[in-house]
Each structure stands twice: as C-alpha cells, then as structure tokens.
Amino acid sequence: MATKPQTPHKVTKKHLAKKQQEEKQVRTAVTVTVVILAIVAVLLGYVLVDRYIIQPNVTVARVGETEIKAREFKSSTTYARMNMLNQATQYVNYFGETGKQYALSLLLQIKDPAVVGENVLNQLVDEVLIREEAAKRNITVSDEDVQRELQQQFGFYPEGTYTPTITTTPVYTPTWSATQFALIDPTETPLPSPTPTETPEGWAPTATELPEGSPTEIPATATVEPTAGPDPTATSVPTEVPTPTPFTERLYNKEVNDYIDSLSIYGITKSDIERIIYNNLLRDKLMEDVTKDLEPTEEQVWVRHILVDSEDVAKEVKAKLDDGEDWHDIAVEYSTDESNKNNGGDLGWIGRDDSYDADFLTAAFALTDDGQISEPVQTQFGWHIIQLVTKATNPVSSSKFSQIKQNFFTDWLQEIRASRDDIKIEDIWTEYAPETPAVPDDLYNYVISTDTQGN
C-alpha cells in the first residue's frame, strides 16, 4: 500500500521573520559573550602585567643614572623584615627580660612598614654609591666570591674546614703621674684596658622555620641600634691545613634549595640572596680599602661619675666637691648607680663610640685636665657629676678596631652622599613598602605582657 505523501508546511512571512529574529538573538548572545570574555581577558592581562611587569619596574629612587626599582626594594625589605622577626624571636628565647625589651623595639619597627622600608631604601641608595666608588678603585667581587660566601654561610667547605689557632690581644698598661695616683689607687682599680663594644651587622637567617643546615649569617639589609657585647680576648686566625668536611656537595645543594624554597612564599629568589651577599662583600672590600691607613688606636678618657636624680642634688654634690670633700665618700653617699658607687663611680677607659649616653660622652671628652670635675650633666638616666682621671690615645682590641673602621666608613659614605645632588627618593616608594611577614600576634602579645610585668 503506497504511503500518502505529506503536504509540506507553508513557510509564511511570519515564520520567516521569527526565525530571523531567533538567529539574530543567538548572534547577539555570542557577540556579547565574546566581548565579555575579551574584557575579562584584558582586565586579567592588565592585572598580571601590572603586578609582574609594571609595578616591579616602577622607580622608587634614583642615584645619578641608576634607578632603584620596586621589585628590588620589596624583596630586600621583605627579607629585612624576616631577619628582624627572627632576631626578635632569638632575643625572647635566649636573653630573658632584657632580650624581650630589645625584641619589643624590633617588633614595633616591623609593625610600621615605612620604618623598615625607609631604612632599606637608604641602604639600597648606599649600595649604589658603594658600587660606584668600588669601580673607581677597581674593587670587584666575582661570582666565585659570592658562591664561596654562600657555601660558608651553610658551613660547606669543599676544600676542607680550617682549624683556628688563638692569638692574644695586647693590653695597654700606662705610666701614672702623681696627680693620677692621687685620684685613684691603681692597685685597687682595673687595668686601663680598652673597653670595646660589638655591634651586630645584620640579622640572619629568616624568621621562618628553616631546614636543618640552613645558614646562620646570611647578610641582611636591615640595620638596628648597636648593643653592647662582651670583650673578646683572642682572635681566631686560620693557620692549620684544612681538614675534610662531612658536608657533601649534594647535601649542600639540597639545603640551599630547601632554604630558597622557604623564602619563595615571600617572593624572594636565590638571585636576591646572591645580590645581598654580593653587596655585602663589596661593601667589606671597599671599607678595607677606605680604612687601610687607620691605626688600631683611639682617644679614650678614664672617668668616674656620681649619678643623682635631680639637678638640685647634683648642684649640692658639686658644691661639696668644690669645697674639697672626698670624692669617694660623696659617691658612696649620693650616687644612685649601684653598679659602681662603692668604688667611687669608676668607669675605667671609655671611647667616643662606646655604648654610653651621647650627652655623657660629650661632657666626658670635653674635660681636658686630670682631676677636672664637670658641671652637672643631664642624660636619660639622671644628672651626672663627671671627673676626668686622665685622657690618652690607647691601643684597642681587634673587635673594637673593627667597630672603629665601621664607624669611619659610615661617616665617609655619609659625606659622599651629602655631596651628591643627583639622589632622589620618589614619594611613591611608600606604596611598595611590604607589610609581610607580619608580626605574629602571639609573639607580640607575649612580649608586651612580659614587658609590662617586668616594669
């Protein structure tokens, strides 16, 4: 039986118009989708380009023709913050209540991104000046120097570890005048040996938990206020042949990679660490050249003091001393410095850069004659009456001499910077001062609560 053919639908103008409208809507939807995707791609591309290309290459400072970029500034500042956090943690763990006070000072600096950022930015400017001055003197640091220093920071010595021997530090013994004998009995007073202070030159390694074998002295770009330290009595000098080291190159490379991985979460790369090492080595070499003519001596004064709480009491003490009353008896009666009042407030030899109050040092070095007594001097600790026992240029220990060279170099570099009129710090730098790593709340709260109880 034959199939009955179907009658074809008649396409009307109405159906045709509807179909055309639907096709137009589809085309419009596709076009809108493509445009939206294009806009998203452009925005995403802009964000990526801005974050990884534009922002890192923003100039935050200029030194002559050299530009300091945001990328270098951010990584250096982040690394400095990590080192400061690590140092604060060490203070808390190892130095008791005093250490917690130092830790609080560091934590307060870290909490203000501009404080650390400004210090690091000035350090980066100094590094440009150092590179320029080093080039003038043909002073260089090779890639081998950098890698050797990195190896030493990890305790890896491919050619063996040197065994140090000890050399003693000379002690100065003066010839006393009759006036000096009348002031202090040398048999009851420590020999006038130099009294050095030591200043840490950077914090290392970072505050993050590092793998075992990570370096403990990777140089950092941040600086802190100097703190007094013990007086070393010997200097280590490598004189023996090297002995084998159990640290293999494979293990060393693993430790380095683990260390770099621990820094990568903050955007710090191995090249950043190598750059920091390079700049520190170059600074050391330039400093040695600049200070090569310095002698290991310094002007020092031997003084004693009486510390009281008010200016009126200080004037009363000064009047009694002017009337000829015994210094030692007055010190025992009036001085609030419990550490030395019973030996007449004797401080021994001190240098201009020792860790004393600046106003105290100025007043002490202003005295010129043996036995001369100052007018009342106010410092952060109270009111002092200072007596000069004697003044001399004395030899100093190796650690003190290192500090003298450091101070000399710092002053020399500041003079060079002050003489330049082509150094410009851009106002925009504050926008690139990182806030990470942040101070952990538990560490800060612990330091604050402990400090409050301590006071």
FINU-231447 format. One record per residue (C-alpha): x, y, z; residue number from 1; residue in one letter. Coordinates in steps of 0.5 Angstrom, whole numbers, padded with zeros to 4 digits, always signed. Last residue first. Example, Ala and Ser with C-alpha at 12.3 -4.5 7.8 and 13.67 -1.06 7.14 Angstrom:
FINU-231447
> east|north|up|k|r
> +0027|-0002|+0014|2|S
> +0025|-0009|+0016|1|A
//
This chain:
FINU-231447
> east|north|up|k|r
> +0117|+0094|+0169|455|N
> +0118|+0087|+0168|454|G
> +0110|+0085|+0168|453|Q
> +0109|+0090|+0163|452|T
> +0115|+0087|+0159|451|D
> +0112|+0080|+0160|450|T
> +0105|+0083|+0157|449|S
> +0108|+0086|+0151|448|I
> +0113|+0081|+0149|447|V
> +0108|+0075|+0150|446|Y
> +0103|+0080|+0146|445|N
> +0108|+0081|+0140|444|Y
> +0109|+0074|+0140|443|L
> +0102|+0071|+0140|442|D
> +0100|+0077|+0135|441|D
> +0105|+0074|+0130|440|P
> +0109|+0081|+0127|439|V
> +0107|+0081|+0119|438|A
> +0112|+0078|+0114|437|P
> +0109|+0082|+0110|436|T
> +0107|+0089|+0111|435|E
> +0111|+0091|+0104|434|P
> +0114|+0098|+0103|433|A
> +0111|+0099|+0095|432|Y
> +0106|+0105|+0096|431|E
> +0111|+0108|+0101|430|T
> +0116|+0109|+0095|429|W
> +0111|+0113|+0091|428|I
> +0115|+0120|+0094|427|D
> +0121|+0118|+0090|426|E
> +0128|+0119|+0093|425|I
> +0132|+0123|+0089|424|K
> +0140|+0123|+0089|423|I
> +0143|+0127|+0084|422|D
> +0146|+0133|+0089|421|D
> +0151|+0129|+0091|420|R
> +0156|+0132|+0097|419|S
> +0152|+0129|+0102|418|A
> +0152|+0122|+0100|417|R
> +0160|+0123|+0100|416|I
> +0160|+0125|+0107|415|E
> +0155|+0120|+0109|414|Q
> +0160|+0114|+0106|413|L
> +0166|+0117|+0110|412|W
> +0162|+0117|+0116|411|D
> +0160|+0110|+0115|410|T
> +0167|+0108|+0114|409|F
> +0170|+0111|+0120|408|F
> +0164|+0108|+0124|407|N
> +0166|+0101|+0121|406|Q
> +0173|+0102|+0122|405|K
> +0172|+0104|+0129|404|I
> +0168|+0098|+0130|403|Q
> +0173|+0093|+0127|402|S
> +0178|+0097|+0132|401|F
> +0174|+0095|+0138|400|K
> +0174|+0088|+0136|399|S
> +0181|+0087|+0135|398|S
> +0183|+0090|+0141|397|S
> +0185|+0098|+0142|396|V
> +0191|+0101|+0143|395|P
> +0191|+0108|+0147|394|N
> +0191|+0115|+0146|393|T
> +0190|+0118|+0153|392|A
> +0186|+0122|+0158|391|K
> +0186|+0122|+0165|390|T
> +0182|+0122|+0171|389|V
> +0177|+0126|+0169|388|L
> +0171|+0127|+0174|387|Q
> +0164|+0127|+0172|386|I
> +0158|+0130|+0176|385|I
> +0152|+0126|+0173|384|H
> +0144|+0128|+0173|383|W
> +0139|+0123|+0171|382|G
> +0139|+0117|+0167|381|F
> +0137|+0120|+0160|380|Q
> +0142|+0125|+0161|379|T
> +0143|+0131|+0165|378|Q
> +0150|+0134|+0166|377|V
> +0152|+0138|+0173|376|P
> +0158|+0142|+0172|375|E
> +0165|+0137|+0170|374|S
> +0170|+0136|+0175|373|I
> +0178|+0136|+0173|372|Q
> +0182|+0131|+0176|371|G
> +0187|+0131|+0170|370|D
> +0186|+0137|+0165|369|D
> +0182|+0137|+0159|368|T
> +0174|+0135|+0160|367|L
> +0170|+0136|+0154|366|A
> +0171|+0128|+0153|365|F
> +0167|+0127|+0159|364|A
> +0161|+0132|+0157|363|A
> +0161|+0129|+0150|362|T
> +0160|+0122|+0152|361|L
> +0155|+0124|+0158|360|F
> +0151|+0127|+0152|359|D
> +0151|+0121|+0148|358|A
> +0149|+0116|+0153|357|D
> +0154|+0111|+0153|356|Y
> +0155|+0105|+0149|355|S
> +0162|+0106|+0147|354|D
> +0164|+0110|+0140|353|D
> +0168|+0116|+0144|352|R
> +0172|+0111|+0148|351|G
> +0172|+0109|+0155|350|I
> +0177|+0108|+0160|349|W
> +0175|+0106|+0167|348|G
> +0168|+0107|+0169|347|L
> +0170|+0109|+0177|346|D
> +0164|+0111|+0181|345|G
> +0168|+0112|+0187|344|G
> +0169|+0104|+0188|343|N
> +0162|+0104|+0192|342|N
> +0158|+0107|+0187|341|K
> +0160|+0103|+0182|340|N
> +0154|+0098|+0180|339|S
> +0149|+0102|+0185|338|E
> +0149|+0108|+0180|337|D
> +0145|+0112|+0185|336|T
> +0151|+0116|+0187|335|S
> +0150|+0120|+0194|334|Y
> +0153|+0117|+0200|333|E
> +0158|+0112|+0196|332|V
> +0160|+0118|+0191|331|A
> +0161|+0123|+0197|330|I
> +0166|+0119|+0200|329|D
> +0170|+0117|+0194|328|H
> +0170|+0124|+0192|327|W
> +0173|+0127|+0199|326|D
> +0170|+0134|+0201|325|E
> +0175|+0139|+0198|324|G
> +0170|+0145|+0198|323|D
> +0169|+0144|+0190|322|D
> +0167|+0137|+0192|321|L
> +0161|+0139|+0197|320|K
> +0159|+0145|+0192|319|A
> +0158|+0139|+0186|318|K
> +0154|+0135|+0190|317|V
> +0149|+0140|+0192|316|E
> +0149|+0142|+0185|315|K
> +0147|+0135|+0183|314|A
> +0142|+0135|+0189|313|V
> +0139|+0141|+0185|312|D
> +0139|+0138|+0178|311|E
> +0136|+0132|+0180|310|S
> +0136|+0124|+0181|309|D
> +0144|+0123|+0182|308|V
> +0149|+0120|+0179|307|L
> +0157|+0121|+0181|306|I
> +0162|+0119|+0176|305|H
> +0169|+0117|+0174|304|R
> +0173|+0118|+0168|303|V
> +0179|+0115|+0164|302|W
> +0178|+0118|+0157|301|V
> +0180|+0115|+0151|300|Q
> +0183|+0117|+0144|299|E
> +0183|+0111|+0139|298|E
> +0188|+0106|+0137|297|T
> +0189|+0101|+0132|296|P
> +0192|+0105|+0127|295|E
> +0188|+0107|+0120|294|L
> +0191|+0107|+0114|293|D
> +0187|+0102|+0111|292|K
> +0180|+0105|+0113|291|T
> +0178|+0106|+0105|290|V
> +0181|+0100|+0103|289|D
> +0178|+0095|+0108|288|E
> +0171|+0099|+0107|287|M
> +0171|+0098|+0100|286|L
> +0172|+0090|+0101|285|K
> +0167|+0090|+0106|284|D
> +0162|+0094|+0102|283|R
> +0163|+0089|+0096|282|L
> +0162|+0083|+0100|281|L
> +0156|+0086|+0103|280|N
> +0153|+0088|+0096|279|N
> +0155|+0081|+0093|278|Y
> +0152|+0077|+0099|277|I
> +0145|+0081|+0098|276|I
> +0145|+0080|+0091|275|R
> +0146|+0073|+0092|274|E
> +0140|+0073|+0096|273|I
> +0136|+0076|+0091|272|D
> +0139|+0071|+0086|271|S
> +0136|+0066|+0090|270|K
> +0129|+0068|+0090|269|T
> +0125|+0072|+0095|268|I
> +0118|+0073|+0093|267|G
> +0115|+0072|+0100|266|Y
> +0113|+0064|+0099|265|I
> +0120|+0063|+0096|264|S
> +0124|+0064|+0102|263|L
> +0122|+0057|+0105|262|S
> +0124|+0055|+0098|261|D
> +0131|+0058|+0098|260|I
> +0132|+0055|+0104|259|Y
> +0130|+0048|+0101|258|D
> +0135|+0049|+0095|257|N
> +0141|+0051|+0099|256|V
> +0140|+0045|+0104|255|E
> +0139|+0041|+0098|254|K
> +0146|+0044|+0094|253|N
> +0150|+0043|+0101|252|Y
> +0147|+0035|+0101|251|L
> +0150|+0034|+0094|250|R
> +0156|+0038|+0095|249|E
> +0158|+0034|+0101|248|T
> +0158|+0036|+0108|247|F
> +0163|+0031|+0112|246|P
> +0169|+0036|+0112|245|T
> +0176|+0034|+0111|244|P
> +0181|+0038|+0115|243|T
> +0184|+0044|+0112|242|P
> +0192|+0046|+0114|241|V
> +0193|+0050|+0120|240|E
> +0194|+0057|+0121|239|T
> +0187|+0060|+0121|238|P
> +0187|+0066|+0126|237|V
> +0182|+0067|+0131|236|S
> +0183|+0073|+0135|235|T
> +0183|+0073|+0143|234|A
> +0181|+0077|+0149|233|T
> +0174|+0078|+0146|232|P
> +0170|+0084|+0150|231|D
> +0163|+0082|+0151|230|P
> +0157|+0086|+0148|229|G
> +0154|+0093|+0148|228|A
> +0148|+0094|+0143|227|T
> +0148|+0097|+0137|226|P
> +0141|+0100|+0134|225|E
> +0139|+0096|+0128|224|V
> +0140|+0095|+0121|223|T
> +0137|+0092|+0115|222|A
> +0140|+0090|+0109|221|T
> +0141|+0083|+0111|220|A
> +0147|+0078|+0111|219|P
> +0147|+0071|+0111|218|I
> +0150|+0069|+0118|217|E
> +0146|+0063|+0121|216|T
> +0146|+0059|+0114|215|P
> +0141|+0053|+0114|214|S
> +0143|+0046|+0116|213|G
> +0137|+0044|+0118|212|E
> +0131|+0047|+0114|211|P
> +0129|+0054|+0116|210|L
> +0122|+0056|+0120|209|E
> +0121|+0063|+0118|208|T
> +0124|+0068|+0122|207|A
> +0130|+0069|+0117|206|T
> +0137|+0068|+0118|205|P
> +0140|+0072|+0120|204|A
> +0140|+0079|+0123|203|W
> +0145|+0084|+0121|202|G
> +0152|+0088|+0123|201|E
> +0151|+0086|+0130|200|P
> +0155|+0092|+0134|199|T
> +0161|+0090|+0139|198|E
> +0163|+0094|+0144|197|T
> +0170|+0095|+0147|196|P
> +0173|+0097|+0153|195|T
> +0180|+0098|+0152|194|P
> +0185|+0096|+0158|193|S
> +0186|+0101|+0164|192|P
> +0188|+0096|+0169|191|L
> +0182|+0095|+0174|190|P
> +0183|+0099|+0180|189|T
> +0185|+0098|+0187|188|E
> +0192|+0098|+0186|187|T
> +0192|+0104|+0181|186|P
> +0190|+0108|+0187|185|D
> +0185|+0113|+0184|184|I
> +0186|+0121|+0184|183|L
> +0192|+0122|+0188|182|A
> +0196|+0117|+0183|181|F
> +0193|+0121|+0177|180|Q
> +0196|+0127|+0180|179|T
> +0203|+0124|+0181|178|A
> +0203|+0121|+0174|177|S
> +0202|+0114|+0172|176|W
> +0205|+0110|+0167|175|T
> +0200|+0106|+0163|174|P
> +0199|+0099|+0162|173|T
> +0195|+0097|+0155|172|Y
> +0193|+0090|+0154|171|V
> +0195|+0086|+0147|170|P
> +0190|+0081|+0144|169|T
> +0192|+0074|+0144|168|T
> +0193|+0070|+0138|167|T
> +0189|+0063|+0138|166|I
> +0189|+0058|+0133|165|T
> +0184|+0056|+0128|164|P
> +0183|+0049|+0125|163|T
> +0181|+0051|+0117|162|Y
> +0175|+0046|+0114|161|T
> +0176|+0043|+0108|160|G
> +0177|+0044|+0101|159|E
> +0169|+0044|+0099|158|P
> +0168|+0048|+0106|157|Y
> +0160|+0048|+0107|156|F
> +0158|+0051|+0113|155|G
> +0152|+0054|+0110|154|F
> +0154|+0061|+0111|153|Q
> +0161|+0059|+0108|152|Q
> +0158|+0056|+0102|151|Q
> +0154|+0063|+0101|150|L
> +0161|+0066|+0102|149|E
> +0164|+0062|+0097|148|R
> +0159|+0063|+0092|147|Q
> +0159|+0070|+0092|146|V
> +0167|+0070|+0092|145|D
> +0166|+0065|+0086|144|E
> +0161|+0070|+0082|143|D
> +0167|+0075|+0083|142|S
> +0167|+0082|+0087|141|V
> +0171|+0088|+0085|140|T
> +0175|+0094|+0087|139|I
> +0178|+0098|+0081|138|N
> +0178|+0104|+0086|137|R
> +0173|+0108|+0081|136|K
> +0169|+0102|+0081|135|A
> +0169|+0101|+0088|134|A
> +0166|+0108|+0089|133|E
> +0161|+0107|+0084|132|E
> +0159|+0100|+0087|131|R
> +0159|+0104|+0094|130|I
> +0155|+0109|+0092|129|L
> +0149|+0105|+0089|128|V
> +0150|+0101|+0096|127|E
> +0148|+0107|+0099|126|D
> +0142|+0108|+0096|125|V
> +0140|+0101|+0097|124|L
> +0141|+0102|+0105|123|Q
> +0137|+0109|+0104|122|N
> +0131|+0104|+0101|121|L
> +0132|+0099|+0107|120|V
> +0132|+0104|+0113|119|N
> +0126|+0107|+0109|118|E
> +0122|+0101|+0108|117|G
> +0124|+0099|+0116|116|V
> +0120|+0105|+0118|115|V
> +0115|+0105|+0113|114|A
> +0112|+0098|+0114|113|P
> +0111|+0100|+0122|112|D
> +0109|+0094|+0125|111|K
> +0117|+0092|+0124|110|I
> +0119|+0098|+0128|109|Q
> +0115|+0096|+0134|108|L
> +0117|+0089|+0133|107|L
> +0125|+0091|+0134|106|L
> +0124|+0095|+0140|105|S
> +0120|+0090|+0143|104|L
> +0125|+0085|+0142|103|A
> +0130|+0089|+0145|102|Y
> +0126|+0089|+0151|101|Q
> +0125|+0082|+0151|100|K
> +0132|+0081|+0151|99|G
> +0133|+0085|+0157|98|T
> +0127|+0080|+0161|97|E
> +0131|+0074|+0159|96|G
> +0136|+0074|+0153|95|F
> +0136|+0067|+0150|94|Y
> +0129|+0066|+0147|93|N
> +0126|+0073|+0147|92|V
> +0132|+0076|+0144|91|Y
> +0132|+0070|+0139|90|Q
> +0125|+0071|+0137|89|T
> +0127|+0079|+0136|88|A
> +0132|+0077|+0131|87|Q
> +0128|+0072|+0127|86|N
> +0123|+0078|+0126|85|L
> +0129|+0082|+0124|84|M
> +0131|+0077|+0119|83|N
> +0124|+0077|+0116|82|M
> +0123|+0084|+0116|81|R
> +0130|+0085|+0112|80|A
> +0128|+0080|+0107|79|Y
> +0121|+0083|+0106|78|T
> +0125|+0090|+0105|77|T
> +0130|+0087|+0100|76|S
> +0125|+0084|+0096|75|S
> +0120|+0090|+0096|74|K
> +0126|+0095|+0094|73|F
> +0129|+0090|+0089|72|E
> +0122|+0090|+0086|71|R
> +0120|+0097|+0087|70|A
> +0126|+0099|+0082|69|K
> +0132|+0103|+0084|68|I
> +0135|+0107|+0078|67|E
> +0142|+0109|+0077|66|T
> +0144|+0115|+0072|65|E
> +0145|+0119|+0078|64|G
> +0142|+0116|+0084|63|V
> +0135|+0115|+0083|62|R
> +0129|+0112|+0088|61|A
> +0123|+0109|+0087|60|V
> +0123|+0107|+0080|59|T
> +0117|+0103|+0078|58|V
> +0119|+0096|+0075|57|N
> +0116|+0091|+0080|56|P
> +0110|+0095|+0079|55|Q
> +0109|+0095|+0071|54|I
> +0112|+0088|+0070|53|I
> +0109|+0083|+0075|52|Y
> +0103|+0086|+0078|51|R
> +0101|+0091|+0073|50|D
> +0102|+0086|+0067|49|V
> +0098|+0081|+0071|48|L
> +0093|+0086|+0073|47|V
> +0093|+0088|+0066|46|Y
> +0092|+0081|+0063|45|G
> +0086|+0080|+0068|44|L
> +0083|+0086|+0065|43|L
> +0084|+0084|+0058|42|V
> +0082|+0077|+0059|41|A
> +0076|+0079|+0063|40|V
> +0074|+0085|+0057|39|I
> +0075|+0079|+0052|38|A
> +0071|+0074|+0055|37|L
> +0065|+0080|+0056|36|I
> +0066|+0081|+0049|35|V
> +0066|+0074|+0047|34|V
> +0060|+0073|+0051|33|T
> +0056|+0079|+0048|32|V
> +0058|+0077|+0041|31|T
> +0055|+0070|+0042|30|V
> +0049|+0073|+0045|29|A
> +0048|+0078|+0039|28|T
> +0049|+0072|+0034|27|R
> +0044|+0068|+0038|26|V
> +0039|+0074|+0038|25|Q
> +0040|+0075|+0031|24|K
> +0038|+0068|+0029|23|E
> +0032|+0068|+0034|22|E
> +0030|+0074|+0030|21|Q
> +0031|+0071|+0023|20|Q
> +0027|+0065|+0025|19|K
> +0021|+0069|+0027|18|K
> +0021|+0073|+0021|17|A
> +0021|+0067|+0017|16|L
> +0015|+0064|+0021|15|H
> +0011|+0071|+0020|14|K
> +0013|+0071|+0013|13|K
> +0010|+0064|+0012|12|T
> +0013|+0058|+0010|11|V
> +0008|+0053|+0008|10|K
> +0009|+0046|+0011|9|H
> +0009|+0041|+0006|8|P
> +0003|+0036|+0005|7|T
> +0006|+0029|+0007|6|Q
> +0005|+0024|+0001|5|P
> +0001|+0018|+0003|4|K
> +0005|+0012|+0003|3|T
> +0003|+0007|-0002|2|A
> +0000|+0000|+0000|1|M
//
